[in-house]
Amino acid sequence: MSYFTGALAAVPTANKDKYLHHAKAAWPLFRSYGALRMVETWGSDVPTGKVTDFYQAVVAQDDETVVFSWMEWPDKATADASWQKMENDPAMKDLPEMPFDGARMIFGGFSPLFSAGDTPDTGYYQGFLLAVPEDNKSQYEAMIEPIWQMFQSGGASSITEAWGTDIPKGKQTDFFRATKAQDGEVPVIGWTTWPDRETYLQAIKLMDEKQDAPDIPDMPFDGMRMMWGGFEPLLDCSARS
């Protein structure tokens, strides 16, 4: 079963090109460790929230942009082994210096929960992050299909959701603190793909108008602590290409 490493970082907006250069340089190493794909997206339409949001998740400063990224692995064992290889790989020293504060970067391992659609020409991403009570996992999974149908009717190309499996605690930030997760809750990460930004923005507008529609199931989690935003494609590397 495939496995994902999800990450969020706050990158100085002026360092966008440096960040892209760093990511491109890192991909050959991750691919050699067994990674199947690496996707990096740059915050474009990221709203501020009353309780949580992507900016708070990484303690972003006014001159920083949120980067939403993930890496796909063939399985959890390969992903786990990669971190040990990374620590002992002298090639890591040759990578460009990280052009952001790594201490505020959050990351974790996620197992696939739901996936539908296809991504032939992805022009825009919607990323989201939330905390779901572990006991409500089946209810949450059952909710995704009708939500996907709503997204798809609005023009979305695909959806992927993944359940937190190996989420480390951080000294400054982490996925638990980002979502204000309570005891018994699990971070969930996901993304939808869209053909372009305008399709996404129009769909979100229509969904906001229909948010009380009777065909949308009750949320088995605290929606006030869910965060979402629109992200531009920055880099998409695949071991298959």
C-alpha positions in Angstrom: 0.0 0.0 0.0 1.3 3.4 -0.9 2.2 5.9 1.9 2.7 9.7 2.1 5.0 12.0 3.9 3.1 15.3 4.2 4.8 18.6 5.1 4.1 22.3 5.6 6.7 25.1 5.7 6.9 28.8 5.9 9.2 30.1 3.2 10.3 33.8 2.8 8.4 34.9 -0.3 11.6 36.4 -1.7 13.2 32.9 -1.5 10.7 31.2 -3.8 13.4 30.5 -6.5 15.8 29.3 -3.9 13.3 27.0 -2.4 12.5 25.6 -5.9 16.3 25.1 -6.5 16.6 23.3 -3.1 13.6 21.0 -3.9 14.9 20.1 -7.3 18.3 19.2 -5.8 16.8 17.0 -3.1 14.5 15.0 -5.4 17.3 12.7 -6.9 18.2 11.6 -3.4 14.6 10.9 -2.3 14.1 9.0 -5.6 17.2 6.9 -4.8 15.7 6.1 -1.4 12.6 4.7 -3.1 10.2 7.7 -3.4 7.7 7.5 -6.2 6.7 11.2 -6.4 7.3 14.5 -4.8 4.9 17.5 -5.1 5.6 21.0 -3.9 2.9 23.7 -4.0 3.1 27.4 -3.2 0.4 29.2 -1.2 -1.8 31.5 -3.4 -5.3 31.8 -1.9 -4.7 30.8 1.7 -7.3 32.4 4.1 -6.8 33.3 7.7 -9.1 31.4 10.1 -10.7 32.3 13.4 -9.3 29.2 15.2 -6.7 27.6 12.9 -5.2 28.2 9.5 -2.1 27.3 7.5 -0.2 30.4 8.6 -0.6 29.6 12.3 0.4 26.0 11.6 3.9 27.0 10.7 4.0 30.3 12.6 4.4 32.2 9.3 5.6 35.8 9.3 4.2 38.6 7.2 6.9 38.2 4.5 6.5 34.4 4.3 4.4 32.1 2.1 3.1 28.7 3.1 4.3 25.7 1.1 2.2 22.6 1.1 4.0 19.4 -0.1 3.9 15.7 0.0 6.0 12.7 -1.1 4.6 9.3 -2.2 6.3 6.1 -1.3 5.4 2.5 -2.2 4.9 1.6 1.4 5.6 2.8 5.0 8.6 0.5 5.4 10.3 2.2 2.4 9.5 5.7 3.8 10.8 4.8 7.3 14.0 3.3 5.9 14.7 6.5 3.8 15.1 8.7 6.9 17.9 6.4 8.2 19.6 6.4 4.8 19.3 10.2 4.7 21.1 10.6 8.1 24.0 8.5 6.8 24.2 9.8 3.2 27.2 12.1 2.6 25.4 13.5 -0.4 23.0 15.3 2.0 25.9 17.7 2.8 26.0 18.8 -0.9 22.4 20.0 -0.9 21.9 23.8 -1.0 21.2 25.4 2.3 17.5 25.3 3.3 16.1 28.8 2.4 13.6 28.7 5.2 13.3 28.0 8.9 13.4 24.3 9.2 12.5 24.4 12.9 9.0 25.6 11.9 8.5 23.0 9.2 5.9 20.3 10.2 5.8 16.8 8.7 4.4 13.3 9.2 3.5 10.0 7.8 0.0 9.4 6.4 -1.7 6.2 5.1 -4.1 6.5 2.2 -7.8 6.9 3.2 -9.6 7.8 0.0 -8.6 8.6 -3.6 -10.7 9.3 -6.7 -10.3 11.0 -10.1 -7.3 11.6 -12.3 -4.7 14.4 -12.6 -3.9 14.7 -16.3 -3.4 18.5 -16.3 -3.3 19.9 -12.8 -3.2 23.6 -12.8 -4.1 24.3 -9.1 -4.3 22.5 -5.8 -6.6 22.8 -2.8 -4.9 21.6 0.4 -6.6 20.9 3.6 -5.7 19.7 7.1 -7.9 18.8 10.1 -8.1 16.6 13.2 -10.6 13.7 13.3 -11.6 11.7 16.4 -10.1 8.2 16.0 -13.4 6.7 16.8 -15.0 8.6 14.0 -12.7 7.3 11.3 -15.4 5.2 9.5 -17.9 8.1 9.6 -15.3 10.4 8.1 -14.4 8.0 5.4 -18.0 7.6 4.5 -18.4 11.4 4.3 -15.6 11.8 1.6 -17.5 10.2 -1.3 -20.4 12.8 -1.4 -17.9 15.6 -0.7 -15.9 14.4 -3.7 -19.0 14.3 -5.9 -19.6 17.9 -4.9 -16.0 18.9 -5.8 -16.1 17.0 -9.0 -19.3 18.7 -10.1 -17.5 22.0 -9.5 -14.7 21.0 -11.9 -12.2 19.2 -9.6 -10.0 16.5 -11.3 -9.1 14.4 -8.3 -9.1 14.0 -4.5 -6.7 12.3 -2.1 -7.1 12.0 1.7 -4.7 10.4 4.1 -4.9 9.4 7.7 -2.1 10.3 10.2 -0.1 7.2 11.0 3.3 8.4 12.2 3.1 12.0 13.3 6.1 13.2 15.3 5.8 15.9 18.0 7.9 19.0 17.3 9.6 21.5 19.5 7.9 24.5 18.0 5.2 23.2 15.7 3.7 19.9 14.6 0.5 18.6 13.0 -1.1 18.0 16.4 -0.6 21.7 17.4 -1.5 23.0 14.0 -5.0 21.4 14.2 -5.3 21.9 18.0 -5.9 18.1 18.1 -7.3 16.8 21.3 -6.7 13.4 23.0 -8.0 10.7 20.7 -7.9 12.8 17.5 -5.8 12.1 14.5 -4.4 14.6 11.9 -5.8 14.1 8.4 -4.2 15.7 5.3 -5.7 15.9 1.9 -5.7 17.7 -1.5 -7.9 18.2 -4.5 -6.6 19.0 -7.9 -8.1 21.5 -10.3 -7.5 22.3 -14.0 -6.8 26.0 -13.1 -7.2 28.6 -10.4 -10.3 30.2 -11.8 -12.2 26.9 -11.8 -11.2 26.4 -8.2 -12.2 29.8 -7.1 -15.6 29.6 -8.8 -16.3 26.2 -7.3 -15.4 27.4 -3.8 -17.8 30.3 -4.2 -20.6 28.0 -5.3 -19.9 25.5 -2.5 -20.0 28.3 0.1 -23.5 29.2 -1.1 -24.6 25.5 -0.8 -22.9 24.6 2.4 -26.2 24.0 4.2 -27.5 21.7 1.4 -29.2 18.6 2.8 -27.1 16.2 0.7 -23.9 17.1 2.6 -23.5 14.8 5.6 -22.8 16.1 9.1 -19.1 16.5 9.8 -17.8 13.9 12.3 -15.1 16.4 13.4 -14.8 20.0 14.6 -15.0 22.0 11.3 -13.8 25.2 13.1 -10.4 23.6 13.4 -10.2 22.5 9.8 -7.9 24.6 7.5 -7.8 24.8 3.8 -6.3 27.0 1.0 -5.4 27.2 -2.7 -1.9 26.5 -3.9 -0.1 26.9 -7.2 1.9 24.0 -8.6 5.6 24.6 -7.9 7.3 21.2 -8.6 6.0 17.7 -9.5 8.6 15.0 -9.7 7.9 11.4 -10.5 10.1 8.4 -10.5 7.9 7.0 -13.3 8.9 9.7 -15.8 
